[in-house]
Each structure stands twice: as C-alpha cells, then as structure tokens.
Amino acid sequence: MISTVLSLERYKKLRVKYATQIEDGMFDPNGFIEDMKPFFADRERKYLAYTSEKNEIDNRPKPNTDIVKVNNKLHAGMYSIVVDQAVNHFTGIPIKWDYDVSEQKRTLIQRLKDKFLKNDTEIPTVPEAFNKLTSNLDSMRFAMLDPETATFQGACGVAFRLLEPVEGDDGWELRASNIEPWRAERYGNAGIYIKEKYDSYQKKFFQEMKVITRNEITTYACYGDLDFITNGTFKKIDETKNPLEVINLSEFKNNTNRYCDFEVAEEIGDAIDRALSDQQNEIEQFKLAYMLVTGTTMSKDTAKEMMNQLGIINLKDPTAKAEYVTKNLAKDFNEYHMDLLKKQFYTICKAIDFNDEVFKSNSSGEARKWQIISLEAKTNTKEQYFREGLKECAETIAAFLKFHDKVEIEPEKIIFTFSRSLPTDLSYLAEALPKLAPYVSKRTIQSQIPFVTDVDYENEMMELESGNAYPDSEYNFGGGGNNDDRNEVLDQTSRTGGSSKAQTRKSNT
C-alpha cells in the first residue's frame, strides 16, 4: 500500500503548488526539494530495483542464532524483464522522423494523369529546415538516447530529456541528454532539473538547479552536502532570458499517473526474490546436515572439541549411535509455488513469459501473437506518451533553428513512426486471407499483410508491372522526350515506395 507521503493525491497537489509558485514568481527551491524528497527517492528506489542493484530482499536480516544458517539474498531480475521487454518492443527499431506534406495525398496514378493533362504543379518538397533538423538529430544521437529514455520511462514511471543550447568557441550548438527522473520535474508552465557540477575555483562539487519557463531561466546553487536531497540550501545565483522561448525539458510519462511497469506487482516480485532465496538456503543448508547422537550423554564442549580437532565423534557407550539428520526438499511444491508467482507477475505486468509452452513449442505465429496482445496494448499507451515527449523535443529543435539558423519549421507537421517486430505466420495469412474475399474488399485484405505499408502504391505498381496502366504508345508528354518525363515521376516514386521520402527531391520539370 502506498503511504500517505507518496500518495497520488499529494503528488498532484504538489504539482499545482509549485506550478502556481513559478507562475507568480515566488518559487521556493528548498521547499520544492523538501516536498519532492520522498517522490524523488521512490523513483530512484524503483530504478535500483530494476537494475537489481538494491531490492527489498537486501533488507532481510541475518538469523539471530549461533547455529550456522545461510542467508541468501538473490535477485530474480523480474523487474528488468518487464521493463526491457516493452523498451525493446517499441524502441528496438529506431524511431523515424518524417515531415508531412500534401504530396502524400497524391497517388502515383494521379501524378501521371496530371502530367498527361499538362496540369503540372510543383511537387511539394520537404523544407530545408527539416534537413537541418534531422542533421541536429544525428549530431545529438537521438536514436541512442531513445532506449535509455524508454527505460527510465518504464522503470521510474517518467523520463526527462534536456535539449540545452550551449555557446562555444564555434558558436551555438544544441546538446541532448537524459536527466535522471529523481532529479527533474516538468509542469505545464516550467521545467525543473538538477545537475551535479564542479567549481574549479572553489575546487569542490555543487548542485545546480535550473527552473525554465518560456521567458526566463533561473539558476540556483547548493554547495552543501553532495546528497542534495538530505542536506544543503539552494540560493539564487543567476536569472537570464530564455533564448529559445520554449521549455527545453521534455517529459516522457509512462501513463497518466506516472506509474512504473511493475508498480502494481512489486509485492509479488519481492515474494519471488524471497522464494528463490529460501530455496537456495534449503539447498545450501542441506550440505550443513546436523549429527544426531543417541544412547549416550555428551557435553557441548566435548562434542565441539571432537569435531574441531578430529572431525569425528568417539562414542564409548556400545549402545550409542550417531548419524546425520537430512531433510527431504519439497521439489514439486517449490516449483509449483515459483511458477504460480511468476505467472501472476507476468499477468499483472502485461509481460511475456518466454518459458511458456506456446513459445517452447512449434506453435504458429498467430498463436504467439495472441500471447503478446497484452504487451502490445501496454506498449501502445507508452508509445502515445513517448510521442508527446518527442513533440516537445521537436518544438525545442525548431526554436533552436529559428534562433541559430534563422529558419522556421512547423513542428506540428513532424511525424514520428514507431516500428515493432511481431511474429507473423505468412503461411497462415496466405491460407486465411483469400477466404475473406467474398465478404470484404481487396483493399481491406491487402491491408492485413504486415509488409504492405501502402496499399495504393502496391496496387498501382501491380498495374504498371502488368502493363495495364498507360501503355507506352499512349503517352505523349510533348515532344520526343515522352518517356523521360514519365520515368522521372515513376523513378521518384519507385525509389521511395510511394512514401514521403519522394518529397525530399525537387522536380526538374
């Protein structure tokens, strides 16, 4: 159960409180740290649990007894499984940035008709500003940052990415980095993040807090204990105009309430760690079998001396008997108990157990696809919030291009394409889809084929390949170069699969 200090209601009230303080110009950095301390600590705790650096099992005390007792503290790594599955599912293939132009709405056949009728209009192209934007993406290594961002998103419930304009000897540049979730917060009117820095003059580390609004950037510093959450006082040291006029700290929520992927199943995950540790304790304790001595009286000191010095016990009474006491391990029960816990954990976390019989057997791709439907549903939610974070990043990059390169771009026209690898049984599709022909359109059937991304393009190319669309003898684009003009249009489309990539090439006609 979530404590009152960490309750969702309290967190929402704190968001309203400090957003209002910033709006009124009355922000209290030390009050912010004090109030957010338990929430920041909880985010860090979850991340350490994800990495298995520190789990609840690590707090288990050693048995208070003189008898030798093993006390294993094993981590099953269940939290990393559910987080990494989702991360790899929607960021394993790099996220693609495209620019939306009206040319996407005109099919190949329509462009050919326009050419034939001499109804030519300049093919819309991607603005040069977008090429500059993608160049910035490459220099900032956005594709490398996305998986890390998604990991923080899943493990902590929220992630933050900073796009910071930095002025160097060669001019301004935009630098991207992920801020640890326990060092940042984002409101509708401001962003707050904390970084550890080094003061070359005082020769010591300090904590720097920046509060970013669309108009101003306010900087606070704390030269106290490095553990800023516990000690130290932040003091205002600088206030400057925001050159980009945007909040360049982007937030990537995991869901509406910023719950992590294993939030509702932590107790079960901890139980798995305990069960695994207990089983290992039983196995190791079995090797420390106790000796049972009957039929005689022996003092503790005597028995101890015999075992330490001789490794044997010499019994003078002929009726006495000594034997080791062993314990039968309940193998079947332990396996059943562990499997039950894991199954419940995977179900609650909407994750996949690859030890399931469906994945171990020769099951069809469709059967496996149904096994991951819950993961797909969870990932769709994560993707939507991730997309919102990328939109904030796009807004910042567009503002930087306007500030630095004096070029403008419409960030709302930027399209983000997420790709996922799903098991597909092509033989099953080849058999099943034709049976639907009497009931649905050909176009609908084609759209169910996973590798067909543009149904119109596929149909048009099929017509062109079969020679049914505009035979060469019927073309006359004005003069002897009739085939050249037609091939130009076809070439632009065939090289791009009829997608927006064709928009990057300007027409020479």
Phi, psi and omega in degrees: 000135180287132180291166179298324180297326183256016184292151179297324179298316180295319180299316179296321178294322178294325177297317178294319182301307187279335171295322178291318178301317180294319179298323182270001181070030183234031184295133179250101184296323181287324174295323177300313180297316182297317182288324183273354183309308182295328180286320175296316180298323180291321177296318179293321178301317180296320180293320177294327175292322178298315180282355183064019176288325178208119178239173181300328181298335181293343179272359180293125182284157177285138180304133181275082181206152177283339179288139180297121180229130175279150182218074180288147177229077186269145177252120180285343179072028182291326182292320180293328180297309185291324179290311184294327177301311181293320180299311180292333183292321184241357173235003178300322172264127184308139179289133185261135175257125176231164178245128185274122174230163186294341181301334179298339182273350181258122182281171178300314181298320179296320179294323177294319177298316178299322179293317180297320181274004183056034177262056189280136170230149180298130180293122178303138181238160176291129181297152180300330179300326179292324176296322175295322179297313179295329175296320176295322178300317180294317181293328179272356179056053181299322181297332177279331181282330186302311179299322178294319177299314179296328178293312175300319180302314182282323184279325184251347182094348181198151178222159182223140177232130181255128172248102190252121174285127182234130178264119179242193180295330181264013180106197182276145172216156181255124181247136182247140177203153175269130178265134180301134185300340178269016177226018184205159175205145182232128175247173180295332184248003183193162173231142181232130175216157183233132177234148173271129181228170182241129178268110183292332181282314179273351178055053177200159179279155175210165179258130179246125177249133176239133176248116187251122169244176180292340182256323188225158172235115181253132184246133176238152181227146177230118181257019179277211178302144180299333175279085187296337182291335184260313187229168175100157180233131178272134178234143181290129181237344183199152176211117183229164177286140178283112184293333183269340181060031173222162175273103189274020172249112184263143181251135177240093180284150175275328177195184185302317184265006178062040174275145179279174185295333182245019184306313187274000182233019182297321180297321178290320177299319177294324178296324177295318177299316180294317180296318179295318179294319179296319178297319177293324176299317180298318181294315180288325179292331177302324179289340178262049183298144181273151178261131178258123178245124180233156176085007180204165178248130182219132179287160180297318181294320180297312180298319181294319180295317179299314183289324182287321186268322186251334185078005179224167175240122180264110181260119182281331180285121182294340179272350182288154182217141178230135179204157179277141176265120179249166184232132176278122180278132181279077186299310183296317180295317180298316179296318179298316180296316180293317179297322179296315179297314181296318180299317179295320180297311179298321181296312182294320183277358181055050180241174184252134172261105183286356172273000177297150183301330180298321181274337179278336182266183178270043182291155181291163178296328179293320178297319178292325179298322178293333179290335183256012183296325178292321176297319179297318179296316178296318181294325178301319177295314179299321181296319180299316179289326176295322178298320178297321177296320178294326177298320177295322176296317179298321178298320180292316180296319177299320178295323178293320178297322177293321181287316188266314185260357180058035176237151183240148178216148179269103183297335180291346178269359179280131183249133179251124182248119177260136179240141180228146178263113180244143177296129182231127177261095184294326179295322177296316180295318180299329180276322188276319187297317178301333180291343180271354185304321180291347189247335181228166181287161177298322180299318180296319179296315180298326181293344180275350178281121191298326183271001175267104183266340181222101183295317180301315180298317180298316179296318180295318178293324176297319178293318179294318179294327179278352178080015182273343185253113175052073175303153185305323184294341183265356181271138172205094184267021176093087177104184185289344183268037184298320181287330182296316181294319180295317182295330177298315180293317180295320182295320179299323183278318183295327180288341185244002182065026178071016183261187184291351180297331179297339183287347180278351181252126180277143179285142178266003182268000000 
